[in-house]
Every structure is written in C-alpha cells, then in structure tokens.
Amino acid sequence: MLLTNLKSLVTSDSSDFVKEKLLLRESQNRTLKADVEKILSYQAWIKAKTQDTFDSTRILGIVAAGKGAENYLPYTIPKIIKQISETGMLGDIIIGLNNGFECPTVIDRFTALSNVEVIHLYTENKSANNVPAQIFDNFLCENQPYCLSNMGYSHKQHRIFIVHQKKGAYAAGKIRVLGDIYGSLLLSSINNGWIPPEIMFTFDAESQFLVERNYPFVEPDSNGLKLIINELDKNSKIDILSTRNRFAVYQKALVDGIEALLPNFSQEIPPIQLFIDLCHGRYSGYQWMQGGGTFGKTDALVSLLVVISQTYPGSKIEDTQLSILAKYAGFVCEVFLDVVSTNRTPDMMDITMDEQPKKGWIEQMARWIAGVYALELCYGKHNIQTMVSRKIPLSIWIKPIKFLQMLKGKDEIRLDTVLQKVKILAIAFVVFQNLKKRSIDQPDILQGNEAKAHW
C-alpha cells in the first residue's frame, strides 16, 4: 500500500511538472509569435509609407553613447565617415547621447570635418520607460517635432545628428535612447514623407569595421564597412548581415592631437571573451547579429528595434534579441566571417569601481549571460538555442582540430603553449558555469517598472 501511494505521488508530481513545462512553453511561443507579428506589421507599414522605395545614395548609422564614449568617438566617427565615403555613398549618422550625457569637445571636432553637417536635436522628457520621447530641433522642445527629410540639405555632405536625450527617471539605459531614435525620430520622419536609406547599420562608440580573413590577423587599415556593403549588394536576398565580434583591450593613444582609446590586438584578452570570439558566427548557438556592427535593410532593422525598445525597456542585449526575432520573422540573416567589429573588453587585471570591487572582464560576461537567460525565460530555450546558447558547441567536441588551430592564434605549437591554452579554456569553463548559476539567481527583468536597462 505504501509503495502504491508513493508511486501515485511520484506519478502525480511528474505529471504536474510536465504540464507546467508545456504551459510555460506555450506561453513563450505566444510571446514570440506576438512580437513577430508586431515586427512584420511595422515593416509592412514602412514599405507602404515609402512605397517600397529607399535611398541608395546614403547609408544610415545609429549609435547610443554614454559616459566613456568620449574616449572613442573622436576616432571612430571620422573613420566610419571615411569608410562610407570610399563606398561612393554619403552617411547619415545618428548619435544618441543617453540620459543627459554630453561631450561638447568631441562634437566640436565633428563640425571641423570636411563635407560634414552637424545637426543638434533634443528630446522631451520621457513619460515612461517604454514610450519614445518626441524629438525637436531646439532645446526648449517647442513647435513641431523634428523630422528627417530628403530635401533642404546638401547632397554632397555627410550628416551627423546629435540627439541630446534629457536626463530623467525613465531615460537611463542604452535601449531607452535607441527607443527615442527608432520609435520617435525615424517613424515620425517616415510618416511625414522621408525616404530613408536602403541600408542602415548599428554600431557601438568603440566600433571599428576591419577585415580579418585569417584569424587572428586583423588588417588595421582595411575598410570592413565597404566589404560588408559590397556583400549586401551582391546578395540582395540577405536582409541582415553582421560582422563577427572581435574583443580587444583598448589603450590610450593620440589621434590628431586628441587622446583616444584604440584597440591593442597584440594584448591577450580574457578567457571567455576569447572563447566567444572563436565561436561567434562559426558554430550553432553563436549566430547572433553583433550590435557593434549589424548592417541590413532599413525596413527590417527599424521594425525589429522599434518593437524591442518599446516592448522590452529592460533589454540589455538588444542585438541578441534582434537576432532571435529576425529569424522567426523570416528575415535572411548571416554573419560575415571576413569582417569584424571591435568590442572593448577590460584587461584581465582591471577592477570595477563598485562598493565591492570585482574583475571587470567577469562582470562584462555576467551581464551578457544574464541577458541570455532573460531571453530564455521570455521566448524559451527551445526557440533560441540555435541563435544563442550558454553551452559549449557540440561541433567543437566532434571536430576539435579547426577550433584548436584558431585557439593557437599566432603562437607556435609547443608543449608550454598547449598547456597555457588548455589552462585558458579551463578558466573560461569554470567562470562560465559560475556566471550561469548567478544569472538564474539574479535574472534580468525585461518589462514593467522594475526593468532596468544597462547603460
């Protein structure tokens, strides 16, 4: 009798667990489906408003900037404009200064660039974390909101739009200023007759687009942006084309008389960052579009980022979320292995300035892993694992030679080198497992008043 009751109890508990799992999976599927429907609705609206006509003479670039961006923008913006010029196109670069951040000295330098017009725009106060603020061309935010236009500007000039976002209770976080740009400036402009560039790209303040055909040998003076644009021109079926991620420790250098931070590709990077660099774009579970360098059709990217910023104001890895939603929306997405976008990582010895100091490289990965776990909870691991995973790819174990050749990098194959590389992988694995456990205990909140966006 006791065994019968115990069996009944176990069977009942098991059945309840399965039911809960199925209900959760159904809920996650519905969430994903609803988001995809909204994205496709925005895309259809954009195509209808523009009559499916886009400007092939210009390219649109968008970046969010916060404290510390002044160390990169003096170098990266002029370099990106130079790369755009080499494609034969002109650039419209929108820089969103998040939550009251200002860098007047940097902006003054932009005004001195040849063939560049700088336009200042200002947001009103955000009324909620998921409501885009209207944007004006005057500090008092008076008269009509500003709209981008295909008229009234020189067709021989690049344009840099500086969006000054007001500091406020709902403004803190990269995704919040991106929400103002995509959900207010771009949508309102399209609604008022603006024909946007056919191609746009997202990037980070420190992003450089460089050619890297043979890892880890980066071509420092190359034009990766041009290579990406050529690839999109050759393959019209591709909707979104991402660079590969390339972590680097940045160091101070003088650029045209001003101090900036530039990547030092000869310096060793932390273990998990190295592992991600080796896997990104090459293995299942590491196929996300890199936010520091994602290029694609404007109607697709704008639709995706409008929905993400308005629905998930706590999103900290919007590029990964974009990749998931793009797949299920039916967009053709690829990672272009020959071009990297640089991504700053702390030195192994860097310590955070928190009350309880921690290693910077570990905290950088903690934010990313927590963001991935939040997306697992939102959409279900079963829906996202081919795009983004918190596991070591199975292909590495099945075909290890290719991975080990990349891991070797520039080093000669010697016993001490092999042992050092094995040690690096072991550290990466142990830290990765600990951070996975931490993310479960402290999951990111994507929606509601409790949602906090990482700058």
Buried (B, 14 or more C-beta within 10 A) or exposed (E): EEEEEEEEEEEEEEEEEEEEEEEEBEEBBEBBEEBBEBBBEBBEBBBEBBEEEBBEEBBBBBBBBBEBBBBBBBBBBBBBBBBBBEBEBBBBBBBBBBBBBBBEEBBEBBEEBEEBBBBBBBBBBBEEBBBBBBBBBEEEBEEEBBBBEBEEBEEEBBBBBBBBBBBBEBBBBBBBBBBBBBBBBBBBBBEEEBBBBBBBBBBBBBBBBBBBEEBBEBBEEBBBBBBBBEBBEEEEEBBBBBBBBBBBBBEEEEBEEEEBBBBBBEEEBBBBBBBBBBBBBBBBBBBBBBBBBBBBBBBBBBBBBBBBBBBBBBBBBBBBBBBBBBBBBEBBBBBBBBBBBBBBBBBBEBEBEEEEEEBBBBBBBBBBBBBBBBBBBBBBBEBBBEBBBBEBBEBBEEEEEEBBEBBBBEEEEEEEBBEEBEEBBEBBBEBBEEBBEBBEEEBBBBBEEEBEBBB
